[in-house]
Every structure is written in structure tokens, then in C-alpha cells.
């Protein structure tokens, strides 16, 4: 019994350390096809661009949002699910983008960044990233986990967003280390309690 308890404790600790380590947020590019020189250039301002967008979105700053998104011919799409669904051809319509942001601001939609990772750059000067955030609005959306991907033009200065695509998730992956740590601690407590209960009285 003691050996089994010790093994369970060591396994729990190992899992917790592994999960916490793997769940760390990073601004470094992940492995994949990319231009090393361009990746270094793009990564420097990637998170700042995303944070500027979210700040401007939450404040309803139409002038800032206009500057942060690439113009027609470079812009590709901004997509999300309901409320304020924007998909298919509508997602690709740059001319309606700022008006759309104004409408969402009128519904008090808010985005809160929870995790960000720059994932690399292409030879064409396109930077890519992934993110997790919470999204809420007064037209039927309580604070809800969302995940997504985006791309931006980092060949020109200042950088401009080319793609933003997000959809709801059952949970934030960035919170998994916290949840699993709690589960691990509870498991460890149960193992210790069972061991003490079954230990012969002296």
C-alpha cells in the first residue's frame, strides 16, 4: 500500500510539472515553415498589434481600428460566430468592417485577451498568430471562451491586421494547467486520506 501511495504521489507531481510546463504562454514562433529573418521582424510587434486592436475594439475607437486593419486588396477577412455573426462573403468585406465594429461596440461587446502566441512568418511578409480570449456582449453573450487565429502584414510599417478569425471554445486551453493542478491536488489528498484510513492502527 505504501509503495502504491508513493507511486501515485510521484505520478501526480510529474503530471502537474509536465502540464504546467507545456501550458506556458509564448511569444516565440512555433516550429514550421517560415523565414527566420522575417519571423524576427514580425514577432517584435505581433502581440502589441493584437493588444492595440482589442483596446481599440473595446473603446469603440473607429479611427484606430481603421489604421490597424489592412486596406482593400490586402485585407482578407474578419470572422466570428453569433451574436454579430460575420462569416463567408460578409467576413471578407473590408468596406463594412468599421461599421461592424461600431455596431458591436453599441452592443457593449468586449474582448479580453487570455493567451497569445506568434506562430511564424512567411517569405511574403505575412505574420501569423494564435490567441485565446473571452468575448461578451449585451445581445445574448455572457463572458465566453473563444479561440482563434490571425495574420498581419509585417512587411509594411506600421503592421496591419489581414485576418482575424475566432469561434467559441468549451474552455480556455491556457487555463488547463490550473484546472489540472487542482484535480491533481484533490487526487493527492484522496490518496493520502485512503492511505491513512487503511493504515493499521498501532
N, C-alpha and C positions, 0 to 999 in steps of 0.2 A: 504493500500500500504506500509506504513511504517513497519507494522508487517511482511508482506511478505518479504520485503527487509532485515529486521533484521534476519529472519529465514534463508534466503538464505545465508547471510554472515556467520552465525553460522554454517550452514551445510558445507559450503566451507572450513572454518577453521578446522572443525572437520575431514573432509575427508583428508585434507592436513596433519594434525598431525598424523592421523592414517596411511596413506600411507608412510610417511617419517619414522615413527617408524618401520613399517613392512618391509621396504626395507633396513634396516641396514645390512651391511656385518658382518659375524660372523665366527670365527674360532672354535666355540663351537659345539659339536656334536648335531645333531637333535635327536628328540625322535625316538626310535626304538630299535630293538633287538641288544644288544651289551654287551660286557664285560666292566664294569666300570673301572677296573684296566687297561686293555689293551687300552681302549679308552684314558685314561690319558696319557699313554706312547706314543701312536701313534700320538695324537693331537699335542704334543710338537714340532714335526719336520715335520708335514704334509705340511704346506704352504712353508716352506723352501725348501723341496724336489721339489715341483712344480715350485717354482721360479728358482731353480737351473737348472731344466730341460729346462725351457723356455729360460733362459740365454744361456745355452749351445747350444740349438737348434738355436737360433738367431746368435750365433757366429760361428756355424759350428764346435764345439769342439767335435770331434768324440770320443776322449778318455774319456771325462767327460760323454758323453751320454752312452757310453758302461758301465761305472760304475753305472750309475743311473738306468739302467733297469735290472730287474731280468734275470737270465740266463735261458737256456732251462730247461723245467721241472717245472719251477715256473712261467715264463712269460706266459701270456695268449693272449693278443692282443693289437695292436695299430691300431686304425681305424679312418678314416676320409673320407669325400667325395672329389670330384674333385675340383680343379686340384690336381694331386698327389693322386688320389683315392687309398685307401688301405682298402679293405673290404674282408669278407669271409676268405678263406684259406690264402690269402696273408697277411691279418692282423695278423694272428697267427704265421707267420714265423719269428721267432727270428733271424735266421741266416742272413736275408736280411735287418734287421731293421736299422743298422748303415749306410749301403749303401743307403738306402732310405732317411735317414736324410741328407746325403751328397748331394744327388740329389736335394732335396728340398732346401738346402742351395744354391746350384748353380742357383736356380730359385729365389733367394733372398726372400724366404718365411720367414715371420716374424709373431711371435705371441706376443700379448700384453695382459697380464692378467688384467682383469677388476673387477672380483669378485671371491671369493673363500670361500668355506665352508667345513669344516671337518664334515662328517656325521656319524661317529661312527666306531667301530671296532668289529670284530667277535672273538669268542673264539679261532679261528685258527691262529690269529695273522695277520689278513688282515685288514688294514685301508682303509676307503672309503672317497671320497670327490666329490664335485661338483664344477664346475667352469664356468665362462664366460670369453671370450676373444675376441679380434679381430684378424683376420687372413688375411694376404695379401701375394701376390706373383706376379712375373712378367710374369707368364704364364696364365694370364686371371682372376686374382682375386684382385679386389680393396679391401681396408680395409672393412671387412665384419664381422658382429656379429656372434659369434659361442658360443654354449653351450655344456657342456659335463660332463662326469663322469669318475672317475678313481679309481684305487685301488693300494695299495702298501703293500709290505711285511714289517711289522714293528716289526716282531719277531726277525729279524736279524739286526745287526748293521754293516754298515750304512743301512738305509732304502733303498729299491729299488722299482721302479715302476713295477707293474704287469699288469695293464690295463690302457689304455688311449683311450677314445672314444669321438669323437666330431663331431658335424654337425652344419650347419649354422642355424641361427635363424632370424626371421624378425626384431628383435630389441633386445637390451640388457635389460633383466629384471632389472638389477641393476640400469639402468638409468630411470626406470619408475617414481620414486619419483620426479625427476627433471622435466620430461615431464608433469606429473600430477600437479605439483606445478605451472608450467607456465599456464596450462589450467585453474587451479583454480583461479589464479590471473587475467587472462583475463576475466573469468566469473564474478568475483567480480567487476572488472572495468565496465563491461557491465551493471551489476545490478545497480551499483551506478549511472551510466550515465542515465539509463532509469528512475530511481527514480527522479533524478534532473530534467530531461526533463518533467516528468509528474507532478512534484510538482506544486501546484497552485502558481501563482505569487502573491506577497504581495504588 
